[in-house]
Amino acid sequence: MMPELYYAGIALIMLGIIIIVIGMMLTILRGRGGEVEGGVVLIGPIPIVIGTSSRVIKAMLIVTIIMMVFIIALMMLWVKLW
């Protein structure tokens, strides 16, 4: 295993956690509540989309499909590089 990739992965995970925490703190400090119109839950390869309107559901399905294609492409690339 290449140690550079290992450390880069750990650094990216930590950076992501820091960005999430900063975003949550900024939201709390602003004091404004937001409305959630929908969400996506991925159970394995199956997306479960919950939404309040058909427009939101369609948009979330499109984004979910794009993300799944991107993840599959990255996995195929990763296997090819091994």
Salt bridges, closest charged atoms under 4 A:
GLU37 OE1 - ARG55 NH2 3.73
